[in-house]
Amino acid sequence: MYDPVERRNFYGRVHGKTLRASQKTYLEEDLDRLSLARVTRDENPERAPIDLTRFAGKPLWLEIGFGGGEHLVHMAATYPEIGIIGCEPFVNGIAMLLGKIRAANVENLAIHPGDVRDLFDVLPTASIAKAFLNYPDPWPKARHHRRRFVTEGYLTALSRTLQPGAEFRVATDIPDYVRQTLEEVPQAGFTLLNEGDQPWSDWLSTRYEQKALREGRPPHYLTFQRNA
Ligand SMILES: C[S@@+](CC[C@H](N)C(=O)[O-])C[C@H]1O[C@@H](n2cnc3c(N)ncnc32)[C@H](O)[C@@H]1O
């Protein structure tokens, strides 16, 4: 069960291969400016809602676990009229994203370089108009299924931050993840709009999807709408 004051375990990787010199520079020079303030418990122990005025009232989207950031930057570049927040604790992925932001020269984007649950605590209620969950960690063992994003705790927290009618997109290559998504997301107050093997018209294939395709695991795409 999701609890904003519990001590949370994060089971994924936070560090990977040694960073290139250029990536260290991106982290040193760009990360602070692009990171949302007052998301962590150290900065905001009372867990007060954060200030989103940097987005100047634009509709706000959220990508959970952006990996190398290709989809996040693609969405920011395709839709300059929105603001998009990306969340990812894996430092190598964050460094890759920062390089892509420099190359694409996009400004309508901010980062939480950490666990999305910390961001959920402090995002204002109904502040997000669209959310993306691209290839969430699969946790294949049955005893680990409760660590999956598509469980009550995460989904309840996501649902609070979404506007009524907001779209929630999920992409996965794991059939049992599709099963659990179809079971649990509607229970958290969402309606299934679409599912199948055809991606969204504005989809950009991610690194993880390319790996899944190389290894013979076909993608599955699901679209939900948060109930009013
Ligand atoms: C399988 S990878 C997919 C990455 C990317 N979306 C893609 O499609 O290439 C899942 C990502 O989710 C991130 N992740 C896992 N738990 C998370 C959490 N609680 N908050 C934010 N990101 C998380 C992981 O660090 C990892 O980068």
The ligand as an SDF file (V2000), in Angstrom:
LIG
                    3D

 27 29  0  0  0  0  0  0  0  0999 V2000
   13.0430   -1.1400  -18.4380 C   0  0  0  0  0  0  0  0  0  0  0  0
   13.5620    0.4920  -18.2150 S   0  0  0  0  0  0  0  0  0  0  0  0
   12.7650    1.3740  -19.5650 C   0  0  0  0  0  0  0  0  0  0  0  0
   13.3680    2.7240  -19.8060 C   0  0  0  0  0  0  0  0  0  0  0  0
   12.7050    3.5620  -20.9210 C   0  0  0  0  0  0  0  0  0  0  0  0
   11.3650    3.9560  -20.5610 N   0  0  0  0  0  0  0  0  0  0  0  0
   12.7090    2.8180  -22.2260 C   0  0  0  0  0  0  0  0  0  0  0  0
   11.6150    2.4310  -22.6970 O   0  0  0  0  0  0  0  0  0  0  0  0
   13.8040    2.6140  -22.7980 O   0  0  0  0  0  0  0  0  0  0  0  0
   12.5850    1.0060  -16.7910 C   0  0  0  0  0  0  0  0  0  0  0  0
   13.0760    2.3140  -16.1920 C   0  0  0  0  0  0  0  0  0  0  0  0
   12.2200    2.6880  -15.1190 O   0  0  0  0  0  0  0  0  0  0  0  0
   13.0010    3.2980  -14.1180 C   0  0  0  0  0  0  0  0  0  0  0  0
   12.2840    3.2050  -12.8320 N   0  0  0  0  0  0  0  0  0  0  0  0
   12.0710    2.0980  -12.0960 C   0  0  0  0  0  0  0  0  0  0  0  0
   11.4360    2.3960  -10.9600 N   0  0  0  0  0  0  0  0  0  0  0  0
   11.2360    3.7400  -10.9850 C   0  0  0  0  0  0  0  0  0  0  0  0
   10.6580    4.6490  -10.0620 C   0  0  0  0  0  0  0  0  0  0  0  0
   10.1530    4.2350   -8.8820 N   0  0  0  0  0  0  0  0  0  0  0  0
   10.6420    5.9610  -10.3910 N   0  0  0  0  0  0  0  0  0  0  0  0
   11.1590    6.3860  -11.5670 C   0  0  0  0  0  0  0  0  0  0  0  0
   11.7280    5.5640  -12.4720 N   0  0  0  0  0  0  0  0  0  0  0  0
   11.7710    4.2610  -12.1760 C   0  0  0  0  0  0  0  0  0  0  0  0
   14.2920    2.4740  -14.1380 C   0  0  0  0  0  0  0  0  0  0  0  0
   15.3880    3.1580  -13.5270 O   0  0  0  0  0  0  0  0  0  0  0  0
   14.4880    2.2260  -15.6240 C   0  0  0  0  0  0  0  0  0  0  0  0
   15.2970    3.2040  -16.2330 O   0  0  0  0  0  0  0  0  0  0  0  0
  1  2  1  0
  2  3  1  0
  2 10  1  0
  3  4  1  0
  4  5  1  0
  5  6  1  0
  5  7  1  0
  7  8  2  0
  7  9  1  0
 10 11  1  0
 11 12  1  0
 11 26  1  0
 12 13  1  0
 13 14  1  0
 13 24  1  0
 14 15  1  0
 14 23  1  0
 15 16  2  0
 16 17  1  0
 17 18  1  0
 17 23  2  0
 18 19  1  0
 18 20  2  0
 20 21  1  0
 21 22  2  0
 22 23  1  0
 24 25  1  0
 24 26  1  0
 26 27  1  0
M  CHG  2   2   1   9  -1
M  END
$$$$
